């Protein structure tokens, strides 16, 4: 039974992990018989968004690990506790939390910096030749990480021209992809899918994410 790490970035699309993407990932892994290690960094969120209005909530502060525990039903670990030896694969669901909490892509674009513990784990897993799956906006972060290792990887966020340009600028190769499909770089063992970068409904996001989970698990063999 493969053990798959799933990195969450809070709870809620605008300031944390995209909940649909996270739960679909977990459901697909469970149905495949994989063991999950849910994790998040123990850091403060960039900010808190009122998801009913889309407005920032002044004076509010939340912790990424504590908020991620909502999705994980309390079964969550601090990412500092996890190494590549503990897992067989790693998956990053999307949501603005990836681009605001795990890295600062939302603010700085292609010049982004990645949280040191997220960076460390992703590099460890990649160097151990274990697969990594990235969903929605998460390929931007992985483009930065892999690019700084001097490697070029095929990635997709769907078809958004600005984000695709940033991915290419960070050293990756963006490949356009429909929402229900994946891009698989078999040599680098990296799988990506657009999910809510393109999805107009949850079933569309689910088709791509379920395929990503299948592709990631196939690469663990």
Secondary structure, 3 states (H helix, E strand, C coil): CCEEEEECCCCCCCCCCCHHHHHHHHHHHHHCCCEEEEEECCCECCCCEECCCCEECCCCCCEHHHHHHHHCCCCCEEHHHCCHHHCCEEEECCCHHHHHHHECHHHHHHHCCECHHHHHHHHHHHHCCCEEEEECCHHHHHHHHHHCCCCCCEECCCCCHHHHHHHHHCCCEECCCCCCCCEEECCCCEEEECHHHCCCCHHHHHHHHHHHHHHHHHCCC
